[in-house]
Amino acid sequence: MAEFCSCGSLIIHGNCTKKGCQFHKNSLVDPATYAQIEYIKSLLAQTDSDMEVNFDVIAKSEASRLIDELLKQKELQ
């Protein structure tokens, strides 16, 4: 079901889509998917990495780059 802001505009990922609204953020970033997060956790365990990742705020694009980086690390082991 669609969610609407108090200004009447659509809300996507908690951000108002109206540029003049106080709840609008300039860039709407897609959060990482559940599958990406689980894959990153698995890769972190396999590479014995001590890297800390904040899964609450990681973007889909960041997750993709991190997966690529972890796969490279795994190949080097």
N, C-alpha and C positions, 0 to 999 in steps of 0.2 A: 504494500500500500504506500502511496506517495506521502511524503512528509513536507509540510509547508512551514515557512518562517512566519514570524509575527508580521513581517512586511507584506506577506502574501506570496512571496516567491518560493520556488521549489528548493528543497534542501537535499544536497547530495553529499554523502559521507560526513554529515554534520556541518556542512558549510552552505550558507545561503548563496544562491546563484545570482542575486542582484548586486551589481558592483557598488551601489551607494549604501548598502545595508551594513550595519555595524557587525553583523555576523558573517560577512563575506570575507573570504581569504583569496588572495590574488591567484594562486594556483591550486587547482583541485588535483591532488595526488592520489593515485590508486594505491590502496594498501596491499601489501604482499598477500598472496593467497595462502590458504591453509596448506596446500600441497608444497608450496615453496618453503614455508616455515618448517614443515616436517622434514623436507629434504635437506635443508640447511642444518638442522639439528643432527640428522644422521651423518652428514659429511663432517661436521665438527667432531663428532665422536670417533669417526674413522680416521681422521687426520691428527687426533690428539692435540687439537688446537686449543690454546687458552684464550682465544678471541671471545670477547663478550659482545653479544648482539641484543639490542633492545627490540624484541619482536612486536612490541605494542605500537611502535611508530615506524617500522621499516616499510619503505615504499616498494612497489612491485619491481620497479627498475633497479633499485638498490639490491633487492634480493637476487635478481638475475645476475648482476655483476658479482655479487658475493658467491653465488653458486659457481660461476665460471672460475673465480679465484681459488675456491676450495677444491674444485676438480683439478686444477693445475697443481696445487699442493699435493693432492693425493697421487697424481701421476709421478711426482718427483720422489715419492717415498719408496 
